Amino acid sequence: MDLQTRITLTTGVALLTCALAVAGVHVHAAGRAQRQALVERLTSAGQITGGGRRRRFADLDRRLRRTKLGKRLELRLVATGLDVTPGEFFVYMLATVAGLWLVGQATLAPFFGPIAGLLGIWAAWQFLNWQRQKRIERFINQLPELARILANAAHAGLALRTAIGLAAEELEAPAGEELAKVSNQLALGASMDDALGELAERLPSRELVVLVTTLVLSNRAGGQVVSALRNLTETLEERKETRREVRTQLSQVSMTSYAVPALGIGSLFLMNGVKDGALDRMTGSPVGQVAVLIAFGLYAVGFVLIRRLSRIDV
């Protein structure tokens, strides 16, 4: 191969490399633009909160979502409406457990460290349940207004899909966010039964089940949907007032269920404060450890029984 051929071949390879580099940069820029457009659409539709903020612990979050625990945690977080990924919540929970473990071990006795850690895990799940229940209560309070908007839209001759999109724009969170998810699912080709069924699974309540059943049946068979929704609006208003009265009557019982275990934990601090090292000596023997575990078990049983006896389904 002579010199001129080598120069020509080298020049061709260099030009091909430059062309591939330019094409790669163009594809990369187009991908970034498409991703940014997708983020903006999802943000405006309520799918991404916080302006698409950068998520922490992304690697842990991806690995956790593949597990059964991660999937359950993701569903629970979606129901709460919190702007937290499963990976972030898992790390925060571990940090809380470690902190409570150290505090219980330092202030009481080394035996209480693992117990305090388990209480941290329980408190984290209770926090999720509390956030989920609070979101459900807010959604239930918005159901009469939702039924009224759907009834007015149906009376104006709008289709059910259009009425749901209109309600998503008119209502505040959480009803607006949840209906926006339903509207997006319908726009992507999901059936009305599936979209509304997932809504009822995310925020389970009798009122929502009745509303979803009414909408599904009217979408399947037609009929007097306007009169049905207006009658349902009046019923939901009455149930809303009844639930408020029941919650007010049972507020003292609910506080008692939390006060009972709090008194037990407070007695441990009091015992250790009266005589320093008393808990160390008490938990230094197997008999004392068993007695402490039995006491905590009885407090847990008392908490559960009070909560169950004070639960009234309206």
GULO-194431 format. One record per residue (C-alpha): residue in one letter; x, y, z. Coordinates in steps of 0.05 Angstrom, whole numbers. Layout:
<kepa><residu>A</residu><xx>X</xx><yy>Y</yy><zz>Z</zz></kepa>
...
This chain:
<kepa><residu>M</residu><xx>0</xx><yy>0</yy><zz>0</zz></kepa>
<kepa><residu>D</residu><xx>31</xx><yy>66</yy><zz>-22</zz></kepa>
<kepa><residu>L</residu><xx>32</xx><yy>131</yy><zz>17</zz></kepa>
<kepa><residu>Q</residu><xx>-24</xx><yy>164</yy><zz>-22</zz></kepa>
<kepa><residu>T</residu><xx>-72</xx><yy>106</yy><zz>-9</zz></kepa>
<kepa><residu>R</residu><xx>-56</xx><yy>109</yy><zz>65</zz></kepa>
<kepa><residu>I</residu><xx>-70</xx><yy>183</yy><zz>68</zz></kepa>
<kepa><residu>T</residu><xx>-136</xx><yy>174</yy><zz>31</zz></kepa>
<kepa><residu>L</residu><xx>-157</xx><yy>117</yy><zz>78</zz></kepa>
<kepa><residu>T</residu><xx>-138</xx><yy>156</yy><zz>140</zz></kepa>
<kepa><residu>T</residu><xx>-176</xx><yy>217</yy><zz>116</zz></kepa>
<kepa><residu>G</residu><xx>-238</xx><yy>175</yy><zz>101</zz></kepa>
<kepa><residu>V</residu><xx>-236</xx><yy>142</yy><zz>170</zz></kepa>
<kepa><residu>A</residu><xx>-228</xx><yy>211</yy><zz>203</zz></kepa>
<kepa><residu>L</residu><xx>-287</xx><yy>240</yy><zz>164</zz></kepa>
<kepa><residu>L</residu><xx>-330</xx><yy>179</yy><zz>181</zz></kepa>
<kepa><residu>T</residu><xx>-312</xx><yy>186</yy><zz>255</zz></kepa>
<kepa><residu>C</residu><xx>-331</xx><yy>260</yy><zz>254</zz></kepa>
<kepa><residu>A</residu><xx>-397</xx><yy>244</yy><zz>220</zz></kepa>
<kepa><residu>L</residu><xx>-413</xx><yy>191</yy><zz>272</zz></kepa>
<kepa><residu>A</residu><xx>-395</xx><yy>239</yy><zz>328</zz></kepa>
<kepa><residu>V</residu><xx>-440</xx><yy>293</yy><zz>299</zz></kepa>
<kepa><residu>A</residu><xx>-497</xx><yy>242</yy><zz>292</zz></kepa>
<kepa><residu>G</residu><xx>-486</xx><yy>218</yy><zz>363</zz></kepa>
<kepa><residu>V</residu><xx>-489</xx><yy>289</yy><zz>391</zz></kepa>
<kepa><residu>H</residu><xx>-552</xx><yy>302</yy><zz>351</zz></kepa>
<kepa><residu>V</residu><xx>-586</xx><yy>238</yy><zz>376</zz></kepa>
<kepa><residu>H</residu><xx>-565</xx><yy>255</yy><zz>448</zz></kepa>
<kepa><residu>A</residu><xx>-593</xx><yy>325</yy><zz>443</zz></kepa>
<kepa><residu>A</residu><xx>-658</xx><yy>300</yy><zz>413</zz></kepa>
<kepa><residu>G</residu><xx>-664</xx><yy>249</yy><zz>469</zz></kepa>
<kepa><residu>R</residu><xx>-653</xx><yy>302</yy><zz>522</zz></kepa>
<kepa><residu>A</residu><xx>-705</xx><yy>347</yy><zz>489</zz></kepa>
<kepa><residu>Q</residu><xx>-756</xx><yy>290</yy><zz>487</zz></kepa>
<kepa><residu>R</residu><xx>-742</xx><yy>273</yy><zz>560</zz></kepa>
<kepa><residu>Q</residu><xx>-751</xx><yy>345</yy><zz>581</zz></kepa>
<kepa><residu>A</residu><xx>-816</xx><yy>350</yy><zz>542</zz></kepa>
<kepa><residu>L</residu><xx>-841</xx><yy>286</yy><zz>575</zz></kepa>
<kepa><residu>V</residu><xx>-823</xx><yy>312</yy><zz>644</zz></kepa>
<kepa><residu>E</residu><xx>-860</xx><yy>378</yy><zz>630</zz></kepa>
<kepa><residu>R</residu><xx>-923</xx><yy>340</yy><zz>606</zz></kepa>
<kepa><residu>L</residu><xx>-923</xx><yy>294</yy><zz>667</zz></kepa>
<kepa><residu>T</residu><xx>-911</xx><yy>353</yy><zz>714</zz></kepa>
<kepa><residu>S</residu><xx>-970</xx><yy>391</yy><zz>684</zz></kepa>
<kepa><residu>A</residu><xx>-1013</xx><yy>329</yy><zz>690</zz></kepa>
<kepa><residu>G</residu><xx>-996</xx><yy>318</yy><zz>763</zz></kepa>
<kepa><residu>Q</residu><xx>-954</xx><yy>255</yy><zz>752</zz></kepa>
<kepa><residu>I</residu><xx>-889</xx><yy>287</yy><zz>778</zz></kepa>
<kepa><residu>T</residu><xx>-892</xx><yy>333</yy><zz>837</zz></kepa>
<kepa><residu>G</residu><xx>-840</xx><yy>382</yy><zz>862</zz></kepa>
<kepa><residu>G</residu><xx>-823</xx><yy>404</yy><zz>791</zz></kepa>
<kepa><residu>G</residu><xx>-788</xx><yy>339</yy><zz>773</zz></kepa>
<kepa><residu>R</residu><xx>-737</xx><yy>347</yy><zz>829</zz></kepa>
<kepa><residu>R</residu><xx>-675</xx><yy>305</yy><zz>830</zz></kepa>
<kepa><residu>R</residu><xx>-686</xx><yy>240</yy><zz>869</zz></kepa>
<kepa><residu>R</residu><xx>-638</xx><yy>215</yy><zz>921</zz></kepa>
<kepa><residu>F</residu><xx>-613</xx><yy>144</yy><zz>926</zz></kepa>
<kepa><residu>A</residu><xx>-632</xx><yy>127</yy><zz>855</zz></kepa>
<kepa><residu>D</residu><xx>-593</xx><yy>61</yy><zz>852</zz></kepa>
<kepa><residu>L</residu><xx>-624</xx><yy>36</yy><zz>917</zz></kepa>
<kepa><residu>D</residu><xx>-692</xx><yy>58</yy><zz>893</zz></kepa>
<kepa><residu>R</residu><xx>-686</xx><yy>18</yy><zz>828</zz></kepa>
<kepa><residu>R</residu><xx>-663</xx><yy>-45</yy><zz>865</zz></kepa>
<kepa><residu>L</residu><xx>-717</xx><yy>-37</yy><zz>917</zz></kepa>
<kepa><residu>R</residu><xx>-773</xx><yy>-30</yy><zz>866</zz></kepa>
<kepa><residu>R</residu><xx>-756</xx><yy>-99</yy><zz>838</zz></kepa>
<kepa><residu>T</residu><xx>-771</xx><yy>-133</yy><zz>905</zz></kepa>
<kepa><residu>K</residu><xx>-839</xx><yy>-151</yy><zz>934</zz></kepa>
<kepa><residu>L</residu><xx>-828</xx><yy>-104</yy><zz>993</zz></kepa>
<kepa><residu>G</residu><xx>-810</xx><yy>-47</yy><zz>947</zz></kepa>
<kepa><residu>K</residu><xx>-873</xx><yy>-56</yy><zz>905</zz></kepa>
<kepa><residu>R</residu><xx>-916</xx><yy>-56</yy><zz>967</zz></kepa>
<kepa><residu>L</residu><xx>-880</xx><yy>5</yy><zz>993</zz></kepa>
<kepa><residu>E</residu><xx>-889</xx><yy>41</yy><zz>926</zz></kepa>
<kepa><residu>L</residu><xx>-964</xx><yy>28</yy><zz>926</zz></kepa>
<kepa><residu>R</residu><xx>-970</xx><yy>53</yy><zz>997</zz></kepa>
<kepa><residu>L</residu><xx>-931</xx><yy>116</yy><zz>981</zz></kepa>
<kepa><residu>V</residu><xx>-974</xx><yy>129</yy><zz>920</zz></kepa>
<kepa><residu>A</residu><xx>-1036</xx><yy>124</yy><zz>964</zz></kepa>
<kepa><residu>T</residu><xx>-1008</xx><yy>174</yy><zz>1014</zz></kepa>
<kepa><residu>G</residu><xx>-992</xx><yy>226</yy><zz>961</zz></kepa>
<kepa><residu>L</residu><xx>-923</xx><yy>240</yy><zz>991</zz></kepa>
<kepa><residu>D</residu><xx>-868</xx><yy>264</yy><zz>944</zz></kepa>
<kepa><residu>V</residu><xx>-820</xx><yy>209</yy><zz>967</zz></kepa>
<kepa><residu>T</residu><xx>-793</xx><yy>150</yy><zz>929</zz></kepa>
<kepa><residu>P</residu><xx>-788</xx><yy>80</yy><zz>961</zz></kepa>
<kepa><residu>G</residu><xx>-713</xx><yy>86</yy><zz>964</zz></kepa>
<kepa><residu>E</residu><xx>-715</xx><yy>152</yy><zz>1000</zz></kepa>
<kepa><residu>F</residu><xx>-767</xx><yy>128</yy><zz>1050</zz></kepa>
<kepa><residu>F</residu><xx>-728</xx><yy>64</yy><zz>1063</zz></kepa>
<kepa><residu>V</residu><xx>-664</xx><yy>104</yy><zz>1078</zz></kepa>
<kepa><residu>Y</residu><xx>-702</xx><yy>153</yy><zz>1123</zz></kepa>
<kepa><residu>M</residu><xx>-734</xx><yy>94</yy><zz>1160</zz></kepa>
<kepa><residu>L</residu><xx>-666</xx><yy>61</yy><zz>1171</zz></kepa>
<kepa><residu>A</residu><xx>-637</xx><yy>127</yy><zz>1197</zz></kepa>
<kepa><residu>T</residu><xx>-696</xx><yy>134</yy><zz>1245</zz></kepa>
<kepa><residu>V</residu><xx>-689</xx><yy>62</yy><zz>1269</zz></kepa>
<kepa><residu>A</residu><xx>-614</xx><yy>72</yy><zz>1281</zz></kepa>
<kepa><residu>G</residu><xx>-627</xx><yy>136</yy><zz>1319</zz></kepa>
<kepa><residu>L</residu><xx>-680</xx><yy>105</yy><zz>1363</zz></kepa>
<kepa><residu>W</residu><xx>-636</xx><yy>44</yy><zz>1375</zz></kepa>
<kepa><residu>L</residu><xx>-579</xx><yy>88</yy><zz>1400</zz></kepa>
<kepa><residu>V</residu><xx>-625</xx><yy>132</yy><zz>1442</zz></kepa>
<kepa><residu>G</residu><xx>-659</xx><yy>72</yy><zz>1475</zz></kepa>
<kepa><residu>Q</residu><xx>-593</xx><yy>38</yy><zz>1488</zz></kepa>
<kepa><residu>A</residu><xx>-561</xx><yy>101</yy><zz>1517</zz></kepa>
<kepa><residu>T</residu><xx>-619</xx><yy>128</yy><zz>1559</zz></kepa>
<kepa><residu>L</residu><xx>-650</xx><yy>63</yy><zz>1585</zz></kepa>
<kepa><residu>A</residu><xx>-608</xx><yy>0</yy><zz>1577</zz></kepa>
<kepa><residu>P</residu><xx>-574</xx><yy>-40</yy><zz>1521</zz></kepa>
<kepa><residu>F</residu><xx>-633</xx><yy>-89</yy><zz>1521</zz></kepa>
<kepa><residu>F</residu><xx>-681</xx><yy>-33</yy><zz>1499</zz></kepa>
<kepa><residu>G</residu><xx>-640</xx><yy>-15</yy><zz>1436</zz></kepa>
<kepa><residu>P</residu><xx>-670</xx><yy>-69</yy><zz>1390</zz></kepa>
<kepa><residu>I</residu><xx>-740</xx><yy>-56</yy><zz>1420</zz></kepa>
<kepa><residu>A</residu><xx>-733</xx><yy>18</yy><zz>1404</zz></kepa>
<kepa><residu>G</residu><xx>-711</xx><yy>0</yy><zz>1333</zz></kepa>
<kepa><residu>L</residu><xx>-773</xx><yy>-44</yy><zz>1323</zz></kepa>
<kepa><residu>L</residu><xx>-816</xx><yy>13</yy><zz>1349</zz></kepa>
<kepa><residu>G</residu><xx>-784</xx><yy>57</yy><zz>1296</zz></kepa>
<kepa><residu>I</residu><xx>-805</xx><yy>9</yy><zz>1241</zz></kepa>
<kepa><residu>W</residu><xx>-875</xx><yy>6</yy><zz>1269</zz></kepa>
<kepa><residu>A</residu><xx>-878</xx><yy>82</yy><zz>1274</zz></kepa>
<kepa><residu>A</residu><xx>-856</xx><yy>89</yy><zz>1201</zz></kepa>
<kepa><residu>W</residu><xx>-912</xx><yy>43</yy><zz>1177</zz></kepa>
<kepa><residu>Q</residu><xx>-962</xx><yy>77</yy><zz>1223</zz></kepa>
<kepa><residu>F</residu><xx>-941</xx><yy>144</yy><zz>1193</zz></kepa>
<kepa><residu>L</residu><xx>-956</xx><yy>117</yy><zz>1123</zz></kepa>
<kepa><residu>N</residu><xx>-1023</xx><yy>90</yy><zz>1146</zz></kepa>
<kepa><residu>W</residu><xx>-1040</xx><yy>157</yy><zz>1179</zz></kepa>
<kepa><residu>Q</residu><xx>-1021</xx><yy>196</yy><zz>1116</zz></kepa>
<kepa><residu>R</residu><xx>-1061</xx><yy>148</yy><zz>1072</zz></kepa>
<kepa><residu>Q</residu><xx>-1122</xx><yy>152</yy><zz>1117</zz></kepa>
<kepa><residu>K</residu><xx>-1118</xx><yy>228</yy><zz>1120</zz></kepa>
<kepa><residu>R</residu><xx>-1115</xx><yy>231</yy><zz>1044</zz></kepa>
<kepa><residu>I</residu><xx>-1175</xx><yy>184</yy><zz>1040</zz></kepa>
<kepa><residu>E</residu><xx>-1214</xx><yy>228</yy><zz>1088</zz></kepa>
<kepa><residu>R</residu><xx>-1199</xx><yy>290</yy><zz>1047</zz></kepa>
<kepa><residu>F</residu><xx>-1219</xx><yy>253</yy><zz>984</zz></kepa>
<kepa><residu>I</residu><xx>-1285</xx><yy>230</yy><zz>1016</zz></kepa>
<kepa><residu>N</residu><xx>-1300</xx><yy>302</yy><zz>1036</zz></kepa>
<kepa><residu>Q</residu><xx>-1292</xx><yy>322</yy><zz>963</zz></kepa>
<kepa><residu>L</residu><xx>-1337</xx><yy>267</yy><zz>936</zz></kepa>
<kepa><residu>P</residu><xx>-1403</xx><yy>307</yy><zz>941</zz></kepa>
<kepa><residu>E</residu><xx>-1372</xx><yy>363</yy><zz>900</zz></kepa>
<kepa><residu>L</residu><xx>-1344</xx><yy>312</yy><zz>851</zz></kepa>
<kepa><residu>A</residu><xx>-1412</xx><yy>279</yy><zz>842</zz></kepa>
<kepa><residu>R</residu><xx>-1443</xx><yy>348</yy><zz>832</zz></kepa>
<kepa><residu>I</residu><xx>-1393</xx><yy>366</yy><zz>777</zz></kepa>
<kepa><residu>L</residu><xx>-1403</xx><yy>300</yy><zz>742</zz></kepa>
<kepa><residu>A</residu><xx>-1478</xx><yy>308</yy><zz>745</zz></kepa>
<kepa><residu>N</residu><xx>-1475</xx><yy>378</yy><zz>716</zz></kepa>
<kepa><residu>A</residu><xx>-1428</xx><yy>355</yy><zz>661</zz></kepa>
<kepa><residu>A</residu><xx>-1474</xx><yy>297</yy><zz>644</zz></kepa>
<kepa><residu>H</residu><xx>-1534</xx><yy>343</yy><zz>644</zz></kepa>
<kepa><residu>A</residu><xx>-1497</xx><yy>388</yy><zz>594</zz></kepa>
<kepa><residu>G</residu><xx>-1488</xx><yy>328</yy><zz>548</zz></kepa>
<kepa><residu>L</residu><xx>-1413</xx><yy>317</yy><zz>560</zz></kepa>
<kepa><residu>A</residu><xx>-1384</xx><yy>247</yy><zz>556</zz></kepa>
<kepa><residu>L</residu><xx>-1360</xx><yy>214</yy><zz>620</zz></kepa>
<kepa><residu>R</residu><xx>-1287</xx><yy>218</yy><zz>599</zz></kepa>
<kepa><residu>T</residu><xx>-1294</xx><yy>292</yy><zz>586</zz></kepa>
<kepa><residu>A</residu><xx>-1331</xx><yy>302</yy><zz>652</zz></kepa>
<kepa><residu>I</residu><xx>-1274</xx><yy>267</yy><zz>691</zz></kepa>
<kepa><residu>G</residu><xx>-1222</xx><yy>312</yy><zz>658</zz></kepa>
<kepa><residu>L</residu><xx>-1265</xx><yy>373</yy><zz>675</zz></kepa>
<kepa><residu>A</residu><xx>-1271</xx><yy>351</yy><zz>747</zz></kepa>
<kepa><residu>A</residu><xx>-1195</xx><yy>340</yy><zz>751</zz></kepa>
<kepa><residu>E</residu><xx>-1185</xx><yy>413</yy><zz>731</zz></kepa>
<kepa><residu>E</residu><xx>-1238</xx><yy>441</yy><zz>777</zz></kepa>
<kepa><residu>L</residu><xx>-1223</xx><yy>403</yy><zz>842</zz></kepa>
<kepa><residu>E</residu><xx>-1163</xx><yy>412</yy><zz>887</zz></kepa>
<kepa><residu>A</residu><xx>-1118</xx><yy>357</yy><zz>913</zz></kepa>
<kepa><residu>P</residu><xx>-1126</xx><yy>300</yy><zz>927</zz></kepa>
<kepa><residu>A</residu><xx>-1188</xx><yy>292</yy><zz>883</zz></kepa>
<kepa><residu>G</residu><xx>-1158</xx><yy>333</yy><zz>826</zz></kepa>
<kepa><residu>E</residu><xx>-1093</xx><yy>293</yy><zz>826</zz></kepa>
<kepa><residu>E</residu><xx>-1128</xx><yy>226</yy><zz>828</zz></kepa>
<kepa><residu>L</residu><xx>-1177</xx><yy>244</yy><zz>773</zz></kepa>
<kepa><residu>A</residu><xx>-1119</xx><yy>270</yy><zz>731</zz></kepa>
<kepa><residu>K</residu><xx>-1088</xx><yy>201</yy><zz>737</zz></kepa>
<kepa><residu>V</residu><xx>-1153</xx><yy>170</yy><zz>714</zz></kepa>
<kepa><residu>S</residu><xx>-1159</xx><yy>218</yy><zz>656</zz></kepa>
<kepa><residu>N</residu><xx>-1087</xx><yy>203</yy><zz>635</zz></kepa>
<kepa><residu>Q</residu><xx>-1101</xx><yy>128</yy><zz>637</zz></kepa>
<kepa><residu>L</residu><xx>-1163</xx><yy>137</yy><zz>594</zz></kepa>
<kepa><residu>A</residu><xx>-1123</xx><yy>179</yy><zz>545</zz></kepa>
<kepa><residu>L</residu><xx>-1072</xx><yy>123</yy><zz>539</zz></kepa>
<kepa><residu>G</residu><xx>-1126</xx><yy>72</yy><zz>521</zz></kepa>
<kepa><residu>A</residu><xx>-1145</xx><yy>42</yy><zz>588</zz></kepa>
<kepa><residu>S</residu><xx>-1217</xx><yy>22</yy><zz>597</zz></kepa>
<kepa><residu>M</residu><xx>-1264</xx><yy>61</yy><zz>643</zz></kepa>
<kepa><residu>D</residu><xx>-1273</xx><yy>0</yy><zz>688</zz></kepa>
<kepa><residu>D</residu><xx>-1198</xx><yy>-10</yy><zz>698</zz></kepa>
<kepa><residu>A</residu><xx>-1182</xx><yy>64</yy><zz>710</zz></kepa>
<kepa><residu>L</residu><xx>-1237</xx><yy>74</yy><zz>760</zz></kepa>
<kepa><residu>G</residu><xx>-1223</xx><yy>7</yy><zz>792</zz></kepa>
<kepa><residu>E</residu><xx>-1150</xx><yy>27</yy><zz>805</zz></kepa>
<kepa><residu>L</residu><xx>-1176</xx><yy>92</yy><zz>836</zz></kepa>
<kepa><residu>A</residu><xx>-1219</xx><yy>53</yy><zz>884</zz></kepa>
<kepa><residu>E</residu><xx>-1160</xx><yy>8</yy><zz>902</zz></kepa>
<kepa><residu>R</residu><xx>-1114</xx><yy>68</yy><zz>916</zz></kepa>
<kepa><residu>L</residu><xx>-1165</xx><yy>103</yy><zz>961</zz></kepa>
<kepa><residu>P</residu><xx>-1212</xx><yy>49</yy><zz>988</zz></kepa>
<kepa><residu>S</residu><xx>-1276</xx><yy>74</yy><zz>1019</zz></kepa>
<kepa><residu>R</residu><xx>-1350</xx><yy>56</yy><zz>1015</zz></kepa>
<kepa><residu>E</residu><xx>-1369</xx><yy>124</yy><zz>987</zz></kepa>
<kepa><residu>L</residu><xx>-1319</xx><yy>119</yy><zz>930</zz></kepa>
<kepa><residu>V</residu><xx>-1340</xx><yy>47</yy><zz>914</zz></kepa>
<kepa><residu>V</residu><xx>-1412</xx><yy>70</yy><zz>908</zz></kepa>
<kepa><residu>L</residu><xx>-1392</xx><yy>128</yy><zz>862</zz></kepa>
<kepa><residu>V</residu><xx>-1347</xx><yy>83</yy><zz>819</zz></kepa>
<kepa><residu>T</residu><xx>-1402</xx><yy>30</yy><zz>813</zz></kepa>
<kepa><residu>T</residu><xx>-1452</xx><yy>83</yy><zz>791</zz></kepa>
<kepa><residu>L</residu><xx>-1404</xx><yy>111</yy><zz>739</zz></kepa>
<kepa><residu>V</residu><xx>-1385</xx><yy>42</yy><zz>712</zz></kepa>
<kepa><residu>L</residu><xx>-1457</xx><yy>19</yy><zz>706</zz></kepa>
<kepa><residu>S</residu><xx>-1478</xx><yy>83</yy><zz>673</zz></kepa>
<kepa><residu>N</residu><xx>-1420</xx><yy>78</yy><zz>624</zz></kepa>
<kepa><residu>R</residu><xx>-1439</xx><yy>6</yy><zz>607</zz></kepa>
<kepa><residu>A</residu><xx>-1515</xx><yy>10</yy><zz>603</zz></kepa>
<kepa><residu>G</residu><xx>-1531</xx><yy>84</yy><zz>601</zz></kepa>
<kepa><residu>G</residu><xx>-1594</xx><yy>106</yy><zz>637</zz></kepa>
<kepa><residu>Q</residu><xx>-1612</xx><yy>165</yy><zz>681</zz></kepa>
<kepa><residu>V</residu><xx>-1541</xx><yy>181</yy><zz>703</zz></kepa>
<kepa><residu>V</residu><xx>-1558</xx><yy>254</yy><zz>720</zz></kepa>
<kepa><residu>S</residu><xx>-1612</xx><yy>237</yy><zz>770</zz></kepa>
<kepa><residu>A</residu><xx>-1570</xx><yy>180</yy><zz>798</zz></kepa>
<kepa><residu>L</residu><xx>-1511</xx><yy>226</yy><zz>810</zz></kepa>
<kepa><residu>R</residu><xx>-1554</xx><yy>281</yy><zz>841</zz></kepa>
<kepa><residu>N</residu><xx>-1586</xx><yy>232</yy><zz>889</zz></kepa>
<kepa><residu>L</residu><xx>-1517</xx><yy>205</yy><zz>905</zz></kepa>
<kepa><residu>T</residu><xx>-1493</xx><yy>276</yy><zz>919</zz></kepa>
<kepa><residu>E</residu><xx>-1546</xx><yy>285</yy><zz>973</zz></kepa>
<kepa><residu>T</residu><xx>-1529</xx><yy>217</yy><zz>1003</zz></kepa>
<kepa><residu>L</residu><xx>-1455</xx><yy>233</yy><zz>1005</zz></kepa>
<kepa><residu>E</residu><xx>-1469</xx><yy>300</yy><zz>1040</zz></kepa>
<kepa><residu>E</residu><xx>-1508</xx><yy>264</yy><zz>1094</zz></kepa>
<kepa><residu>R</residu><xx>-1454</xx><yy>211</yy><zz>1103</zz></kepa>
<kepa><residu>K</residu><xx>-1402</xx><yy>266</yy><zz>1107</zz></kepa>
<kepa><residu>E</residu><xx>-1438</xx><yy>298</yy><zz>1166</zz></kepa>
<kepa><residu>T</residu><xx>-1449</xx><yy>230</yy><zz>1200</zz></kepa>
<kepa><residu>R</residu><xx>-1375</xx><yy>212</yy><zz>1194</zz></kepa>
<kepa><residu>R</residu><xx>-1356</xx><yy>279</yy><zz>1224</zz></kepa>
<kepa><residu>E</residu><xx>-1401</xx><yy>269</yy><zz>1284</zz></kepa>
<kepa><residu>V</residu><xx>-1376</xx><yy>198</yy><zz>1296</zz></kepa>
<kepa><residu>R</residu><xx>-1303</xx><yy>221</yy><zz>1291</zz></kepa>
<kepa><residu>T</residu><xx>-1317</xx><yy>276</yy><zz>1342</zz></kepa>
<kepa><residu>Q</residu><xx>-1349</xx><yy>227</yy><zz>1391</zz></kepa>
<kepa><residu>L</residu><xx>-1291</xx><yy>177</yy><zz>1386</zz></kepa>
<kepa><residu>S</residu><xx>-1234</xx><yy>227</yy><zz>1390</zz></kepa>
<kepa><residu>Q</residu><xx>-1225</xx><yy>216</yy><zz>1464</zz></kepa>
<kepa><residu>V</residu><xx>-1222</xx><yy>140</yy><zz>1455</zz></kepa>
<kepa><residu>S</residu><xx>-1170</xx><yy>148</yy><zz>1401</zz></kepa>
<kepa><residu>M</residu><xx>-1126</xx><yy>191</yy><zz>1446</zz></kepa>
<kepa><residu>T</residu><xx>-1133</xx><yy>138</yy><zz>1501</zz></kepa>
<kepa><residu>S</residu><xx>-1106</xx><yy>84</yy><zz>1455</zz></kepa>
<kepa><residu>Y</residu><xx>-1042</xx><yy>124</yy><zz>1445</zz></kepa>
<kepa><residu>A</residu><xx>-1038</xx><yy>147</yy><zz>1518</zz></kepa>
<kepa><residu>V</residu><xx>-1037</xx><yy>76</yy><zz>1546</zz></kepa>
<kepa><residu>P</residu><xx>-970</xx><yy>54</yy><zz>1513</zz></kepa>
<kepa><residu>A</residu><xx>-941</xx><yy>124</yy><zz>1524</zz></kepa>
<kepa><residu>L</residu><xx>-953</xx><yy>116</yy><zz>1599</zz></kepa>
<kepa><residu>G</residu><xx>-917</xx><yy>49</yy><zz>1598</zz></kepa>
<kepa><residu>I</residu><xx>-856</xx><yy>78</yy><zz>1562</zz></kepa>
<kepa><residu>G</residu><xx>-857</xx><yy>138</yy><zz>1609</zz></kepa>
<kepa><residu>S</residu><xx>-856</xx><yy>93</yy><zz>1669</zz></kepa>
<kepa><residu>L</residu><xx>-790</xx><yy>63</yy><zz>1645</zz></kepa>
<kepa><residu>F</residu><xx>-758</xx><yy>131</yy><zz>1642</zz></kepa>
<kepa><residu>L</residu><xx>-787</xx><yy>147</yy><zz>1711</zz></kepa>
<kepa><residu>M</residu><xx>-760</xx><yy>82</yy><zz>1740</zz></kepa>
<kepa><residu>N</residu><xx>-691</xx><yy>95</yy><zz>1711</zz></kepa>
<kepa><residu>G</residu><xx>-692</xx><yy>167</yy><zz>1735</zz></kepa>
<kepa><residu>V</residu><xx>-711</xx><yy>149</yy><zz>1807</zz></kepa>
<kepa><residu>K</residu><xx>-656</xx><yy>98</yy><zz>1813</zz></kepa>
<kepa><residu>D</residu><xx>-599</xx><yy>101</yy><zz>1763</zz></kepa>
<kepa><residu>G</residu><xx>-582</xx><yy>32</yy><zz>1733</zz></kepa>
<kepa><residu>A</residu><xx>-647</xx><yy>-1</yy><zz>1755</zz></kepa>
<kepa><residu>L</residu><xx>-664</xx><yy>-21</yy><zz>1683</zz></kepa>
<kepa><residu>D</residu><xx>-595</xx><yy>-49</yy><zz>1673</zz></kepa>
<kepa><residu>R</residu><xx>-602</xx><yy>-95</yy><zz>1732</zz></kepa>
<kepa><residu>M</residu><xx>-674</xx><yy>-113</yy><zz>1714</zz></kepa>
<kepa><residu>T</residu><xx>-656</xx><yy>-133</yy><zz>1642</zz></kepa>
<kepa><residu>G</residu><xx>-592</xx><yy>-166</yy><zz>1663</zz></kepa>
<kepa><residu>S</residu><xx>-628</xx><yy>-232</yy><zz>1678</zz></kepa>
<kepa><residu>P</residu><xx>-670</xx><yy>-274</yy><zz>1631</zz></kepa>
<kepa><residu>V</residu><xx>-730</xx><yy>-268</yy><zz>1679</zz></kepa>
<kepa><residu>G</residu><xx>-728</xx><yy>-192</yy><zz>1675</zz></kepa>
<kepa><residu>Q</residu><xx>-721</xx><yy>-193</yy><zz>1599</zz></kepa>
<kepa><residu>V</residu><xx>-781</xx><yy>-239</yy><zz>1592</zz></kepa>
<kepa><residu>A</residu><xx>-821</xx><yy>-195</yy><zz>1639</zz></kepa>
<kepa><residu>V</residu><xx>-805</xx><yy>-133</yy><zz>1598</zz></kepa>
<kepa><residu>L</residu><xx>-825</xx><yy>-168</yy><zz>1533</zz></kepa>
<kepa><residu>I</residu><xx>-890</xx><yy>-192</yy><zz>1564</zz></kepa>
<kepa><residu>A</residu><xx>-905</xx><yy>-121</yy><zz>1588</zz></kepa>
<kepa><residu>F</residu><xx>-893</xx><yy>-92</yy><zz>1519</zz></kepa>
<kepa><residu>G</residu><xx>-936</xx><yy>-146</yy><zz>1488</zz></kepa>
<kepa><residu>L</residu><xx>-993</xx><yy>-130</yy><zz>1536</zz></kepa>
<kepa><residu>Y</residu><xx>-988</xx><yy>-56</yy><zz>1519</zz></kepa>
<kepa><residu>A</residu><xx>-991</xx><yy>-73</yy><zz>1445</zz></kepa>
<kepa><residu>V</residu><xx>-1052</xx><yy>-118</yy><zz>1455</zz></kepa>
<kepa><residu>G</residu><xx>-1086</xx><yy>-62</yy><zz>1495</zz></kepa>
<kepa><residu>F</residu><xx>-1072</xx><yy>-12</yy><zz>1439</zz></kepa>
<kepa><residu>V</residu><xx>-1100</xx><yy>-58</yy><zz>1386</zz></kepa>
<kepa><residu>L</residu><xx>-1162</xx><yy>-76</yy><zz>1427</zz></kepa>
<kepa><residu>I</residu><xx>-1179</xx><yy>-3</yy><zz>1441</zz></kepa>
<kepa><residu>R</residu><xx>-1171</xx><yy>15</yy><zz>1368</zz></kepa>
<kepa><residu>R</residu><xx>-1214</xx><yy>-44</yy><zz>1346</zz></kepa>
<kepa><residu>L</residu><xx>-1269</xx><yy>-31</yy><zz>1397</zz></kepa>
<kepa><residu>S</residu><xx>-1273</xx><yy>42</yy><zz>1379</zz></kepa>
<kepa><residu>R</residu><xx>-1277</xx><yy>30</yy><zz>1304</zz></kepa>
<kepa><residu>I</residu><xx>-1347</xx><yy>44</yy><zz>1277</zz></kepa>
<kepa><residu>D</residu><xx>-1359</xx><yy>34</yy><zz>1203</zz></kepa>
<kepa><residu>V</residu><xx>-1407</xx><yy>86</yy><zz>1177</zz></kepa>
